[in-house]
Amino acid sequence: MSYQIYTTEAIILKRIPYDANVSYLLFTKDFGLISALATGVRKSESKLRYTLQEYSVCQVSLVKGKSTWRITSALLEKNLYIHTEVSTAKDVIARICTQVIRLVAGQEKDEQLFDTVLIGLHKLSVAPTDTVVSLEILIMLRMLHLLGYVSDVDMILPCTTYDEKALQIVSLSRTVFIGHINKGLQESQL
């Protein structure tokens, strides 16, 4: 019996090791939030060992089994955490990934949400210290808006990129935007 191999871009949000295997929570472009198993990845001879690290962006090849996805191969694009020099940005990357796990409901394709999170995380990985807080607010606000928890972002923040103009708007009205984020998180009831 042959299995279909699916290749998609993924952000590795979390790894759960046991024995020689590791279960991963992946936020993928084509399948949304999924759990996938990599067998033997903790062995020293494993080719996937260094590719499948938390906060990495990878091209992952997956096979759908009876009850779980299995990772067959992966190609590392960038480990966002390792390539980030600002320590506060590393903390924000971890927090954003935790919020994705918390807020994204299961296996549902949402390319716009994936791209918003991915571009935001890439911006964070190269951000200077003074823009890290504004970037975190902007990523969270856009994420909550796309998930339907914050409705009036378009009126407040018409920018769709993470440019200087958007960061200035967030910086000037930081407390207002934090209020919107807190309200959205409260309404999510998660």
C-alpha positions in Angstrom: 0.0 0.0 0.0 1.4 3.4 -1.0 0.9 6.6 0.9 0.5 10.1 -0.4 3.4 12.4 0.7 2.5 16.0 1.4 5.1 18.7 1.5 4.3 22.0 3.1 6.0 24.9 4.9 5.8 24.6 8.7 6.8 26.4 11.8 7.8 24.0 14.6 5.9 25.3 17.7 6.7 22.5 20.2 8.5 19.2 20.4 7.5 16.5 22.9 10.2 13.8 23.1 9.7 10.2 24.2 12.1 7.3 23.7 13.8 7.8 20.4 10.8 9.5 18.8 9.5 13.0 19.0 6.0 14.3 18.6 5.9 17.8 17.1 3.2 20.5 17.0 3.5 22.1 13.6 1.7 25.2 12.3 1.6 24.4 8.5 0.6 26.5 5.5 -1.5 23.7 4.0 -3.0 21.9 7.0 -3.1 24.4 9.9 -2.1 23.2 13.3 -1.2 19.5 13.3 0.7 17.0 15.5 3.2 14.9 13.7 5.5 12.1 14.8 9.2 11.7 13.8 10.5 8.2 14.6 14.1 7.8 15.6 14.8 11.5 15.5 16.6 11.5 18.9 19.2 8.9 17.8 22.6 10.4 17.0 22.6 9.1 13.4 19.2 10.7 12.6 19.4 13.1 9.6 16.4 15.1 10.9 17.8 15.7 14.4 19.1 19.2 13.8 16.5 20.2 11.4 13.4 19.6 13.6 14.1 22.0 16.4 11.6 24.3 18.1 10.9 27.7 16.4 12.3 26.5 13.1 10.8 27.2 9.7 11.0 24.1 7.5 9.7 22.4 4.4 8.3 19.3 5.9 7.2 16.1 4.0 4.4 14.3 5.8 2.4 11.1 5.5 -1.1 10.8 6.9 -1.4 7.6 8.9 -4.5 6.1 10.5 -4.4 8.2 13.5 -1.4 10.6 13.1 0.8 12.4 10.7 4.4 11.2 10.3 7.3 13.3 9.2 9.3 11.6 6.5 11.8 14.4 5.7 12.4 18.1 6.4 14.5 20.9 5.0 15.5 23.7 7.3 14.9 27.2 6.1 15.7 29.1 9.3 15.7 28.5 13.0 14.2 31.8 14.2 15.3 31.4 17.8 19.0 30.7 17.1 19.3 33.4 14.4 17.8 36.1 16.7 20.3 38.2 18.5 18.0 40.3 20.7 17.1 38.3 23.8 13.7 40.0 24.3 12.9 39.0 20.7 13.6 35.4 21.5 11.2 35.6 24.4 8.5 37.1 22.1 9.0 34.4 19.5 8.4 31.8 22.1 5.3 33.6 23.4 3.8 34.0 19.9 4.3 30.3 19.2 2.6 29.5 22.5 -0.3 31.7 21.6 -0.6 30.0 18.2 -0.9 26.7 20.0 -3.5 28.2 22.3 -5.6 30.0 19.8 -5.5 28.0 16.5 -8.2 25.4 16.6 -6.9 22.2 15.0 -6.3 21.1 11.5 -7.8 23.8 9.3 -6.0 25.5 6.4 -5.6 29.3 6.9 -2.8 30.6 4.6 -3.4 34.2 5.5 -3.0 33.5 9.2 0.1 31.4 8.5 1.7 34.1 6.4 0.9 36.8 9.0 2.5 34.8 11.8 5.5 33.7 9.6 6.3 37.2 8.3 5.9 38.6 11.8 8.3 36.0 13.3 10.8 36.7 10.5 10.6 40.4 11.3 11.1 39.7 15.0 14.2 37.7 14.3 16.0 40.7 12.8 14.2 43.5 14.8 16.2 46.0 16.8 15.5 46.1 20.5 13.3 49.2 20.4 10.7 47.7 18.0 10.3 44.3 19.6 7.4 45.2 21.8 5.5 47.0 19.0 6.1 44.0 16.7 4.7 41.6 19.4 1.6 43.8 19.7 1.1 44.0 16.0 1.5 40.2 15.4 -0.9 39.4 18.3 -3.5 42.0 17.1 -3.4 40.7 13.5 -3.5 37.1 14.7 -6.6 37.8 16.9 -8.2 39.7 14.1 -7.8 36.9 11.6 -9.2 34.4 14.1 -12.2 36.6 14.7 -11.5 37.8 18.2 -10.8 41.4 17.4 -13.1 43.0 14.8 -12.1 46.6 14.4 -8.4 46.3 13.5 -8.9 47.5 9.9 -10.3 50.8 11.1 -7.5 51.3 13.7 -4.6 49.8 11.8 -5.2 49.8 8.0 -1.6 48.6 7.3 -1.1 45.0 6.3 2.6 44.9 6.5 5.1 45.1 9.3 6.6 48.4 8.1 7.7 51.5 10.0 4.3 53.2 9.6 2.5 50.3 11.3 5.1 50.1 14.1 4.8 53.9 14.7 1.0 53.7 14.9 1.3 50.8 17.5 4.0 52.6 19.4 1.9 55.8 19.7 -1.2 54.0 20.9 0.3 51.0 22.7 -2.1 50.9 25.6 -5.1 51.0 23.3 -3.9 48.1 21.3 -2.9 46.1 24.4 -6.5 46.6 25.6 -7.8 45.2 22.3 -5.5 42.2 22.6 -6.5 41.5 26.2 -10.2 41.8 25.2 -9.7 39.4 22.3 -7.9 36.9 24.5 -10.7 37.2 27.1 -13.4 36.7 24.4 -11.6 33.6 23.1 -12.2 31.9 26.5 -9.0 29.9 26.2 
